[in-house]
Amino acid sequence: MDALNALRNALANFLAFLPQLVFFLLILIVGFIVAKVLTKVIAKLLTKVGFNTLVERGGLKIDAATVASKVIFYTLMLFVASTAFGVFGPTNPVSLFLGAIIAYLPLLFVAIIIIVIAAAIAAAAKGLIQNSLGALSYGKVLANVVSGLILAFGVIAALNQLGIAATVVNAVLYAFLAAIVGIAIVAIGGGGIKTMSQRWEQTAARYDEEKPKLA
């Protein structure tokens, strides 16, 4: 009798669970189809508005529209999966985990956009400086420095959007300062004062030579 009762309970539980399972699978299938269709439409729109060109100006040689469409597809599928698992109750572990990821996605998207725009601005600034100061010996170096600074500010802004800028930037800054201090100690302690003085004199002389070109 105990075995028969256990079998009946298991069957009753399965029959009660079956509608939820069917609804879960239905949401996944329909959501997958909708996500696929929307992804193709968005990829075509991004291509038409020149999204690939914008990203290439930032120095990234990729099919940006395709990459963006795949990111959008997986993002939509996260929403679909979260909705589907919600059938089993809003407090199940999978739904809570997916909800936490979804809540973080807007910050991630804004960070990506910031980096893409910063890369495009950095590339434009680099080209402008190289074209304007190409006759100078330090024109290329200056262009690279400005481009790197703009890109660095973009990365910092993106990290700040993600809420991790302070930790990352402080770690990099401390490492940079430690490296500078170490190099200075080794150079000066190793008798590098005379060499440093000669370098400064050469830099000043080169500046005087290229002053008319800069003007």
Secondary structure, DSSP 8 states (H G I E B T S, - for coil): -HHHHHHHHHHHHHHHHHHHHHHHHHHHHHHHHHHHHHHHHHHHHHHHTTHHHHHHHTT--S-HHHHHHHHHHHHHHHHHHHHHHGGG-TTSHHHHHHHHHHHHHHHHHHHHHHHHHHHHHHHHHHHHHHHHSTTSTTHHHHHHHHHHHHHHHHHHHHHHHHT-HHHHHHHHHHHHHHHHHHHHHHHHHTT-HHHHHHHHHHHHHHHHHHHHHH-
